[in-house]
Amino acid sequence: MRRQIRGVLLDLGDTLVHLDKPWEEVFEAEVRSLFEYLNAGGVKVDFRKFSVTFVQNLEEASSKANLYRIEIPMEEIITKVVGKFGVRKPNEGYIHNAVEAYYRPEIESWQLFPDTLDTLTALDKNGYLLGLISNAKSDWQVNSILSKFDLSRFFKLILISASLRIRKPKADIFLKALNDLNLTPGETVFIGNSIDADVIGPRSVGIHAIHIWRQPPEHNLILNPEATVTTLSEAVKTVNNWAKIN
């Protein structure tokens, strides 16, 4: 069967970019950075009490987000946390700066995979409409990563869960991408590293899925992503082959 592939949608974290240090180390730096900003701005509390409160609220928000496939933006989480320490009505600028302070150590740690730029260049040159769909609690975070590596130029569409308040694998976010790019599911491919968000999600609306697994799988997957690859370069070859298969 010939697949008329016109569009390619991609995930961001651990698909196009990766952290250059362990996540635990990055997260610890984020909490410390946020604490220092808030402490300098009037939230007078010791670091241990602050970190416990912040982590509890972050975990509650994340559990709710995963359960209901919604997104709770970091702005709301930080606003709730500072409210517990006496800042009841923080202005938008204060919270925005707090979000920047929180994510700054993470932004610095994201790096491109070696084949990211070649992959996006090849897909773009081959005429595919490219879109990015990222689960993230902050638009600023995602846009900063894209800006850091000048990746926005490749994408006709960028959807971030923080803006839409829905998360992959919820069907609505994929349907919006299809509608905005004027694509049908059968002529669209999604490439990502998460079975749940990047395979089950797009397959639920009929989008083809390529699972990128940086390490070769040790056994066959129960859920078939149609194709499993270990590099983005392999994903490009798969998309091109699908577009030509009879």
N, C-alpha and C positions, 0 to 999 in steps of 0.2 A: 504493500500500500504506500502510495506516495504521500509524504507529509509536506504541505506547503507552509514552510516555516517562515514567518515574517517578523516575529518579535521574540526577543530574549529578555527575560526578567532575571535579576540577580539579587542575591543577599549581599550584605556588606561584611559584618564581623565574622572572621574565621572562614570567609569565602574569598573576599578580595584583599582583606587586611588581617593582620594578626598582631598580638601583643608581643613585645620583645622581652617580657619578664613574666613571672608567674602572676596569675590573676589575683591571688591573695595579697601579694606585695603591692600591686597596683591599687587594689581596693583600700588597703591600709593607708596608702598615701593620699587617696581621695578623701577619706574620712578626716585625716589630719589636716588637709588643706581646707576643707570646709569648716572645720572647727576653728582654725586660725583666723579665717575671714570673719566668722560670726563672733568670735571672742573679741576681735579688734573692734567690731561694730556694736558691742554692748551686751552680747549674750555671755554673761559671766557665770560660767559653770566649769567644773573640772572636766578634763578630757575623758576620763573613764565614764562618768555619768552621761556625758554627751554622746559618746560612741555607743553605749548600750541603748540609749533612747533612740538614736538615729537608726541603728541596725534593726531594732524591733519594728520601727515604723516602715522601714524599707522592706523587711521580710513580709510584713502584713500586706503591704501594697503589692508586692510581687506575687504572693499567694493568691490574692484576689484577682490580679491581672491574669494569671495562668489559668485559674478556675473558670473565669467568665470570658476569657479571650478579649479583654479590654486593656487599655493602657492608662496608667495613672502617672501623669507627668511628674518629673522630679521637682518642678516648681511647687506642686501641691504637697509633696512629701516634706520638703524643706519648710514650707509655710506651717505645716502641722507641727513639725518638730520645734521650730523657734517659738510657736505659740505656747508650748509646754514650758518654755523658759521665760515667759513674760512678754514676748513680742507679739502682741495680739493682732495688729493690723499693719504688717510690713508693706512698704510700697513696692511696686513692680520692679523698680530699678535695683532695690536692695536684694530682692529674691533672684533676679536675673544674674546679678554679680555673684551671688552665692552659688548658683548653678555653675557658672563659669569656673569659680574657684574649685568646686567639687570635681569637675570633669578635667581640669587642666592636666593633672598628672597622667590621666588615661590617654588624652589626646597625644601627649608627648610619647607615649609608649606604643601607639599603633604604628605598624610598618606594613608596607606593601609586600605581598607574596612576589617572588621573583618573576612570575609569568603574568601578573595582573595587567600591566600596561600593554603588553603584547596581545593579551587576550581581548581586552576591550578595543584595542586598535583594529585587530583582525575582524571582530564581530561588526564593528562600525563600518569598516571598509567593505565587508561583504554585503552591506545594505540592510542589516537587521535593525529594527527599531529596538532601542535599548531602554530598559526601565530598571529602577532600583527600588526594592521594597525592604525596609529595615525595621525590625522591632527594636525600639529604643525609647527610653523615658525622656529624651530631650532632643528637640529639633536642633538646638545649638550644637550638641555633641556630634550628631551625624554630619551636619553641614561643615563643622570644623574639620572633621576627618576628611571629607571630600575636598575641602579647600586646601588642606595640607598637601594633598597629592594631586591637586588639579584634576579630579575625577569627574566633576559635574559636567564637564564639556562633552562627555560621552553619552549622557542620559537625556532622553526626551521627557522622561517622567521620573520624579523622585517622590516616593510615598514613605512617610515616617509615622510609625504608630502613635507617637506622642501627639501629633496633629489630629489624626483621625480618631484617636481614642479607641481603636480596635487593633488587635494583634494577629499576625499569622499564628495559627493556621486558619483563622476565621475566613470564611468564603468571601465576605464583603470586600476585604482589602484586595483580593485578587480580581474580583469582578470590577472594582473601580479602575484598576490598572488596565484591564481589557477595554473598558469603556473609554477611558481617557486616551488610549492609544489607537482606538478603533480596530481592535484585534478580536479574533475569535479564539476560543480555547484551543482548538485543534491546530492553529497556526502559531502557537506560542509555546515557548520552553521556559521553565524556571530552573535556575542553577543555584544550589545552596548546600550548606553542610548539615542542616538539621533535618532528620527524618520527619519529625512532627511538623515543624513550621514550613519546611522547604520541599517536602515530598508529599505528605498527606494533604497539606493545605492546597497546593495547586492541583493535585490529582482530583480532589473533591469537586472541582469545577471543570475538569476535563483538560487542564493544562498539562503538557508533557513535563516530566521531571527528571533532572539529572542530579544525582546525589554526589557531591564531591567529598571524598573521604581521603584525607591526606595520608593516612596509613592504609595499606591494603586490608580489606575485611578478612577476618579469620574464618568466617562461615557465611553461608548464604543468608540474606535478609528475608525475614518472613514477609515484610511489606516490600513489594517490588517497586523501585523508583524508576523503572524502565531502563535506566543506565546508571552505573556506578563508576566513577573515575577517581583518580588520585591527584590530578592536577587540572588546572584551568585549561591548559593547552589541550588535554584530552577531551575536555568538554566542548571546545571549539570544533574539534574533529567530529565529535558525535553529532553536534547540531548540523554541521555541513553534510554529514552522511545521511542523516534523517531527511534533510531537505531534498536529497537526490534519489532516495530509495524508491523503487517501483514495487 
